[in-house]
Amino acid sequence: MEIPADLGRVLVIIPTYNERDNIERITGRVREAVPSADVLVVDDASPDGTGEVADEMAGKDEQIRVLHRQGKDGLGPAYIAGFQWAAEQGYDVMVEMDADGSHQPEELPRLLAALEDADLVIGARWVPGGEVRNWPKRREALSRGANTYARLMLGIPLHDATAGYRAFRAATLAKIGLEEVDSRGYCFQIDLALRALRQGLRVVEVPITFVEREHGTSKMSRDVMAEAALRITQWGMSDRVGKLRPPR
């Protein structure tokens, strides 16, 4: 599938922390799936040498760039650093993608095609046609439950607001106020989707196949889940209190 030419320059942003065993494979798949897209690896000073591997790749391929950060600081800050770099370089579309292979680069053309009629496209697992492979039932139930809670608490029409495979127009990120975002873990994804919807932007979910990583360890933790639950509750309660206030 060809990428719509009018989308402009596309940058795939891949945050990494100890992804040495995955980064070459996922980057190669991106370059093969969408040859016109550039790749930015945002490495948080991985102790396993992921950043050095990324530098070697960049030395061989001018469409690969590497942004080195000083230390592990969370998913949200890593993506924001990537978005800011992309904006400075004049990219028109920014894509979020995990390094561990859970997001299939071969599905990226479909996300980009959907962006022709949207401001943000989310690769969704919990919609018709979506699929998750190699997850235990407990983790699937947790993800489905978290998304149901977010949908009901925030009043949003999304079925997979926590999904991390996304394509943004640069104009979308400019409108939603990245400078005000302080979410660090996976609630960062909910935060950006909520901000886009509140701006009246068009957010579309496209079904994807999510495959559990084969190498390395997941970055999901109890602290990450707790932050997400707390933020969703805070945002939802804030909306409800705001609606109850009488007009001045």
Secondary structure, 3 states (H helix, E strand, C coil): CCCCHHHCCEEEEEEECCCCCCHHHHHHHHHHHCCCCEEEEEECCCCCCHHHHHHHHHHHCCCEEEEECCCCCCHHHHHHHHHHHHHHCCCCEEEECCCCCCCCHHHHHHHHHHHHHCCEEEEECCCCCCEEECCCHHHHHHHHHHHHHHHHHHCCCCCCCCCCCEEEEHHHHHHCCHHHCCCCCCHHHHHHHHHHHHCCCCEEEEECEEECCCCCCCCCCHHHHHHHHHHHHHHHHHHHHHHHCCCC
